[in-house]
Amino acid sequence: EQITFIDNYITQGVDGILFAANDPVAISPVLKKALSKGILVVGYDANSTPEARQWFVNQAQFNGIAKSLMDSMAKEIGETGSFAIVTSTFTTPNQARWIAEMSAYAAKCHPKMKWLETVEAQEDNVLSFNQATTLINKYGGDLKGLFGMTSVATPASAEAVTQAKKCGQVAVIGLATPNAMKPYVNKDCVKSVVLWNPVDLGYAAVHVLRAVADGTLKPGATSVKAGKLGELQVINGSEILLGPPFVFTKSNINGFDF
């Protein structure tokens, strides 16, 4: 569907396109087509292949997210604990890269932690809950932690742990919005939630596209002004970094509403 939308935008002759890729490879040909027509192309949240866009606004570096997730889990279940992962699909770009970075970081910094299994749950709440429940039943007392790799999988995993009466026995760490996780954090079933501010991400993406259109963001730039967010750093040549991941805990989560 994304490809159809973008093709329609090209036909309409829009000046710029902001995208968040469902599939980095599949979306790239139509983005290249847009570039060939002189349309400005900026990605955010989920990247395409680099040659298919001019800039990409990265919500957080992949290794930064991976480190935050693994360190949070190690803090809760210990350096010899066993964990499993509930993700969307094995090919979704962000989740696949985060998991790869988690594996590399765990091997280096948490080598005795045991990775039991990774399961797919699409972006489906019921499937995510069922997959988490299956993992809880399958591994029993060996399962000490669950990672939710999407904003659907994390609250669904927390609900599965709650219904299994495993709060305090199975830790849930993941990426999710604060509103979805407040019930579990406030009841001490979940200790920490990792994310960025999605409002800031969208705000930054619009400012980057505007800067490209105005000619104030050009190849070789090392930073870009993004309104109230100030100067954002350019990394890897053509990526703008929103900043480090944010960790929500019981002490701060109720101050956010999204």
Number of C-alpha atoms within 10 A of each C-alpha: 8 15 15 11 11 20 16 12 16 21 11 9 13 15 14 19 18 19 21 17 22 17 17 19 13 14 22 20 16 18 26 17 15 25 19 10 14 14 19 21 21 26 24 23 18 19 26 24 16 14 12 22 22 17 27 28 27 22 26 19 17 18 17 15 24 23 20 20 26 22 18 21 26 19 9 20 19 15 17 13 18 23 25 22 26 28 27 24 16 16 13 16 18 21 19 16 16 20 21 15 19 22 16 16 17 21 13 10 14 18 13 14 19 18 15 15 13 18 17 18 23 17 15 15 17 13 18 28 22 16 23 28 19 14 22 23 12 11 15 11 12 14 22 24 25 28 24 28 26 23 20 26 32 31 30 26 29 30 22 23 26 17 11 13 12 16 19 17 15 26 24 31 27 33 25 21 24 26 13 16 26 21 15 20 21 15 12 14 22 26 22 26 27 21 21 20 17 14 9 15 21 16 15 27 25 16 17 27 23 16 16 19 15 10 9 12 18 16 10 9 13 17 17 21 16 19 12 9 13 11 14 20 15 20 16 8 12 19 24 25 21 24 16 14 21 15 19 24 19 17 11 10 19 14 9 12 10 9
